[in-house]
Structure formats: C-alpha cells, structure tokens
Amino acid sequence: GTRVLLASRPTGRPTAENFRIEPMPIPTPAEGQVLLRVLFLSLDPYMRGRMDDRKSYAAPNPLGAVMEGGTVAEVVESRHPDYAAGEVVLSYSGWQTHALSDGKDLRKLDPAAAPLSTALGVLGMPGFTAWSGLRNIGQPKPGETLVVAAASGPVGSAVGQIARIHGARAVGVAGGPEKCRFVRDELGFEACLDHRAPDFAEQLRAACPDGVDVYFENVGGAVWDAVFPLLNTFARVPVCGLVSQYNGATPGNTDRLPGMMREVLSRSLLIRGFIQREFAAQQPEFRTEMAGWIKDGRVRYREDIVDGLEHAPEAFIGLLEGRNFGKLVVRVG
Ligand code: NDP
C-alpha cells in the first residue's frame, strides 16, 4: 500500500515538501475490525487548517501522521459482525490506500443508488454544508437575491441551485470565464461573475439591482468587500468558509471592524458562522431531498477526479488556488 503523511507544517501556501509519500504494509484486522481498501479520497479546503498547529474547531493533523480525510472504501476483510467483505462504505480513512476501522465511523453505501464518489460531494459533506447552511441560516425566499462564491465547487454549486429551487435569484462568483459559463449555462444561475475581473465590484452591483438578501460566505477577502455594501436590511450571511484566507490572511484589516459592526446594527444583518456537523441530525432529511433533486435534474454537479494517491498533494495545493473545476476527488483504487 501507499500513504501520504504530513511531513512539515506549511507557512503560507503548502508545497510538495510538506507531504511525504511512502509505502505502507497492509494492516491485519483484529477481532471487531474491518480492513478497508480506499477507492476515493475527498480533498477539501478544511484540510489546510488541519495542517496548522493552531486551536480550531478540530484538532491539528499530527506531524508525521497520515493526512486525514473522508473516503469511500471497500471492505476487503471483516472481523466485524455488521460488515461483510465486498461492501462499500463511507469512511474517514485519510490519505492512504488501506486502513483499519472498528466500524464506528462507517456508513454503508449503495453502489446502485448513485456514483460512489458523490458520497464525498453533492450527496456528502459539501452538499450537506450547502443544504444545512441555507436551511438553518440563509433561508432564501422567492424573489430574493442570493450570492455565493466558489460557485462551481461542490458547496457553491449546490447553494445556488437550492436557492433557485426556493425561488430566489442566484448570482455566482467564480474564477475565470470557463467556470462562469458553466455556472450560468449548466447550473442555471442568473449570473456569474469573475472575481479576478478588475471591475468585479461594479459587475456584482449591476447583477444585483435589488441588493443582496443572502450572501453564502465561502471565500472572504475581496469578494466579501464587494458584497458587504450590497447587503439589504435583514440580509443573512451564513459564514461557511474563507478560502481566500487559508494560506495566510491579508494583514491590516482589523481597523475596519467598528465600521462593519455599525452596519451590522443599522441593517439588522445576521452574520452566523457554522460548521456543518452542528446540524448532523438533519443528514437523513438532506440525503432524501438531495437525491430527489438530482434524479429530477434540478441539481447538477461536476466532479474533478484525479487519478492516483501520489497526485493528491499537488491537487490539494491547486484546490486552494482554484485550479480544481468541480468537486475534487482522488481515485485511489
Ligand atoms: P471548492 O471545490 O469550491 O474549492 C475552493 C474554491 O475556492 C476554489 O476552486 C476557488 O474557486 C475558490 N477560491 C480560492 N481562492 C479564492 C479567492 N482568493 N477568492 C475567491 N475564490 C477563491 O471548495 P468547497 O466547495 O469544498 O468549499 C467551499 C467553501 O466551503 C470553503 O471555504 C470551505 O472551507 C467551506 N466549507 C465549510 C464547511 C463548514 O462546515 N463550515 C464544510 C465544507 C466546506 P474559483 O476558481 O471559482 O475562484
């Protein structure tokens, strides 16, 4: 087998040297355990935070340990009463070809119900993040305007499409004309703007003539700067992620906080951070609803599948810079 370890902690942008790819022996399951062979590994922006040694909602990835991550895996050997060889499960096996599990972190998947990789994307954690952030915080209403960035990715693409199902106008923000075309023409957003365009803020204003009622915050930075003046009274801002800041924040912003708070008050804004796990009890409802929308063609998704675990580090580094186009997944097995 093969595994990828966290070799050192990055300062700023991660590099290949922060990872170590090495061979590993195939482990043997003890009584009560299963041996898993990883089929797909999910690469997600949150992994950048785990590479740092800093207090956060989750503990840092230990140095010298396997990189953590969500996976789809096949049971190859079982000494657990609830699992049989050949079954496919959602697991948290990390960046490695094989892993042991005691079954507590596993959920069985039906390979006939949906492509297995979707359990890491539209039907998995990112899809649930979109769904739960809107259900509990954003609450788009008919005729309202919603803005979301990283709009071609798994979270943003689901956010805009769900908002449209609820009757809102979805305005996307993405990097480059190809992604913007996809978001408009394939996903059906009313508009999609390139955040790298020099006149991005003016374009956004023109695309939101009635202001912004829901801003689903995925990126922070310059996009937030452009959206903030457009927020309507009673606007809701689910704060989901700040990917533009993950490789190091732009310094010197703190003096704008008092002005921002004045606006939060005068416009009765709701700015509410969340980690999807908070809403975990709603996952069964999400899976039923989302599976129905995919079947009806009301929600579409795009995957960016990279072959081979040895390519995971470069693919992950690219994810933080927008080099992925769709949900980034590594085909491991
Ligand atoms: P994506 O696959 O969309 O990848 C991240 C995207 O961010 C890139 O493709 C890029 O798209 C965009 N991006 C990167 N840098 C910038 C920048 N400086 N300005 C604007 N956009 C940028 O990721 P996900 O859909 O998996 O995740 C989206 C967000 O949701 C992330 O912030 C993530 O951390 C967060 N998240 C939060 C969860 C929670 O529980 N709170 C759970 C899951 C995800 P482009 O080329 O279009 O700019």
Residues whose N, C-alpha, C, O or C-beta is under 5 A from the ligand:
A	BS01	NDP	P45 Y46 P126 T129 A150 A151 G153 P154 V155 G156 V173 A174 G175 H195 N218 V219 C240 G241 L242 V243 S244 F274 I275 Q276 L319 L320 E321 G322 R323 N324 G326
